[in-house]
Amino acid sequence: MPDESRVHDAKAARRGRAADAVPSLTVRRAVPADLEQVAAMRLALLQEEADNPLFANPHPGAAGRALRLTRRQLATPGQVFFVAAHGDRLVGMLRCRAARRTPLVVDAHQAVVTTAYVVPSGRRRGVLRALVHAAEQWCRANGLAGMRLQCALGNAGGRSAWESLGFEPAEVLYIRAVAGA
Ligand SMILES: CC(C)(COP(=O)(O)OP(=O)(O)OC[C@H]1O[C@@H](n2cnc3c(N)ncnc32)[C@H](O)[C@@H]1OP(=O)(O)O)[C@@H](O)C(=O)NCCC(=O)NCCS
């Protein structure tokens, strides 16, 4: 029988590993000059999410909308876009915004993590791990005691990645079409 405390310690140690797995990788806050690369990654993420019913029907103007949405978000306080870069080339991104759950519970302030994406050629090298590490530091600096995110049930790779990084499934999002609407 495995020693549960050692298994837990090993998992915690892996979660705590920072960007040093990829020596040339830089993780930093996105700046306005990153706009086009971030918007392009958003569109690539949208394509990869095609099997997710929440993202299955891209808007014909998605390219222009991605630019405008990103520009607006980069200028909005209370949130942050982290990007991972090799030199000038962005290879990943992750967005965090502060949100309040019900005031009826303690630790109600959390970070909502969205827009997590790593370019296919950069995967399985610790890029998401480094982005989550940066997000965790941002949470601490902003007094946020937890992080939450949504991931499609069918996104096996995404779910494995989040669970490797210490996230646990907590609830299921149900959706349903409205007849005649
Ligand atoms: C999910 C995604 C962001 C992971 O990025 P990544 O940089 O490859 O992840 P990392 O290399 O930092 O891996 C972090 C941990 O997750 C695990 N992991 C990552 N991808 C995995 C996969 N496809 N299957 C199983 N485990 C995976 C890694 O093994 C690692 O754990 P370990 O160090 O304990 O072994 C990337 O695959 C991606 O962009 N996918 C398409 C978009 C997407 O699904 N985004 C998330 C939407 S919720």
The ligand as an SDF file (V2000), in Angstrom:
LIG
                    3D

 48 50  0  0  0  0  0  0  0  0999 V2000
   -3.6320   21.6640  -21.8290 C   0  0  0  0  0  0  0  0  0  0  0  0
   -2.3670   22.4120  -22.2300 C   0  0  0  0  0  0  0  0  0  0  0  0
   -2.5590   23.9020  -21.8890 C   0  0  0  0  0  0  0  0  0  0  0  0
   -1.1770   21.8410  -21.4160 C   0  0  0  0  0  0  0  0  0  0  0  0
   -0.0350   22.6520  -21.6340 O   0  0  0  0  0  0  0  0  0  0  0  0
    1.4490   22.0530  -21.4790 P   0  0  0  0  0  0  0  0  0  0  0  0
    2.4040   23.1920  -21.5160 O   0  0  0  0  0  0  0  0  0  0  0  0
    1.6610   20.9810  -22.4590 O   0  0  0  0  0  0  0  0  0  0  0  0
    1.4140   21.4290  -20.0060 O   0  0  0  0  0  0  0  0  0  0  0  0
    2.7070   21.1470  -19.0990 P   0  0  0  0  0  0  0  0  0  0  0  0
    3.8060   20.6250  -19.9610 O   0  0  0  0  0  0  0  0  0  0  0  0
    2.9990   22.3450  -18.2690 O   0  0  0  0  0  0  0  0  0  0  0  0
    2.1990   19.9650  -18.1890 O   0  0  0  0  0  0  0  0  0  0  0  0
    1.7870   20.1680  -16.8490 C   0  0  0  0  0  0  0  0  0  0  0  0
    1.3690   18.8280  -16.2910 C   0  0  0  0  0  0  0  0  0  0  0  0
    0.2150   18.3430  -16.9900 O   0  0  0  0  0  0  0  0  0  0  0  0
    0.4890   17.0910  -17.6040 C   0  0  0  0  0  0  0  0  0  0  0  0
   -0.0800   17.1040  -18.9450 N   0  0  0  0  0  0  0  0  0  0  0  0
   -0.0250   18.1030  -19.8370 C   0  0  0  0  0  0  0  0  0  0  0  0
   -0.6650   17.7690  -20.9680 N   0  0  0  0  0  0  0  0  0  0  0  0
   -1.1120   16.5160  -20.7650 C   0  0  0  0  0  0  0  0  0  0  0  0
   -1.8340   15.6110  -21.5940 C   0  0  0  0  0  0  0  0  0  0  0  0
   -2.2020   15.9170  -22.8560 N   0  0  0  0  0  0  0  0  0  0  0  0
   -2.1410   14.3930  -21.0910 N   0  0  0  0  0  0  0  0  0  0  0  0
   -1.7590   14.0460  -19.8300 C   0  0  0  0  0  0  0  0  0  0  0  0
   -1.0740   14.8650  -18.9990 N   0  0  0  0  0  0  0  0  0  0  0  0
   -0.7560   16.0940  -19.4680 C   0  0  0  0  0  0  0  0  0  0  0  0
    1.9970   17.0150  -17.6990 C   0  0  0  0  0  0  0  0  0  0  0  0
    2.4170   15.6950  -17.7360 O   0  0  0  0  0  0  0  0  0  0  0  0
    2.4350   17.7720  -16.4780 C   0  0  0  0  0  0  0  0  0  0  0  0
    2.3710   16.9550  -15.3130 O   0  0  0  0  0  0  0  0  0  0  0  0
    3.6530   16.3190  -14.5990 P   0  0  0  0  0  0  0  0  0  0  0  0
    4.7610   17.3500  -14.6410 O   0  0  0  0  0  0  0  0  0  0  0  0
    3.1580   16.0120  -13.2400 O   0  0  0  0  0  0  0  0  0  0  0  0
    3.9600   15.1470  -15.4270 O   0  0  0  0  0  0  0  0  0  0  0  0
   -2.0600   22.2560  -23.7450 C   0  0  0  0  0  0  0  0  0  0  0  0
   -2.0490   20.8830  -24.0510 O   0  0  0  0  0  0  0  0  0  0  0  0
   -3.0800   22.9540  -24.6240 C   0  0  0  0  0  0  0  0  0  0  0  0
   -2.9200   24.1350  -24.9320 O   0  0  0  0  0  0  0  0  0  0  0  0
   -4.1220   22.2140  -25.0710 N   0  0  0  0  0  0  0  0  0  0  0  0
   -5.1450   22.7810  -25.9620 C   0  0  0  0  0  0  0  0  0  0  0  0
   -5.9610   23.8580  -25.2760 C   0  0  0  0  0  0  0  0  0  0  0  0
   -6.5690   23.4070  -23.9860 C   0  0  0  0  0  0  0  0  0  0  0  0
   -7.0620   22.3000  -23.8520 O   0  0  0  0  0  0  0  0  0  0  0  0
   -6.5700   24.3320  -23.0160 N   0  0  0  0  0  0  0  0  0  0  0  0
   -7.1690   24.1040  -21.7170 C   0  0  0  0  0  0  0  0  0  0  0  0
   -8.6120   24.3950  -21.8130 C   0  0  0  0  0  0  0  0  0  0  0  0
   -9.4400   24.1300  -20.2390 S   0  0  0  0  0  0  0  0  0  0  0  0
  1  2  1  0
  2  3  1  0
  2  4  1  0
  2 36  1  0
  4  5  1  0
  5  6  1  0
  6  7  2  0
  6  8  1  0
  6  9  1  0
  9 10  1  0
 10 11  2  0
 10 12  1  0
 10 13  1  0
 13 14  1  0
 14 15  1  0
 15 16  1  0
 15 30  1  0
 16 17  1  0
 17 18  1  0
 17 28  1  0
 18 19  1  0
 18 27  1  0
 19 20  2  0
 20 21  1  0
 21 22  1  0
 21 27  2  0
 22 23  1  0
 22 24  2  0
 24 25  1  0
 25 26  2  0
 26 27  1  0
 28 29  1  0
 28 30  1  0
 30 31  1  0
 31 32  1  0
 32 33  2  0
 32 34  1  0
 32 35  1  0
 36 37  1  0
 36 38  1  0
 38 39  2  0
 38 40  1  0
 40 41  1  0
 41 42  1  0
 42 43  1  0
 43 44  2  0
 43 45  1  0
 45 46  1  0
 46 47  1  0
 47 48  1  0
M  END
$$$$
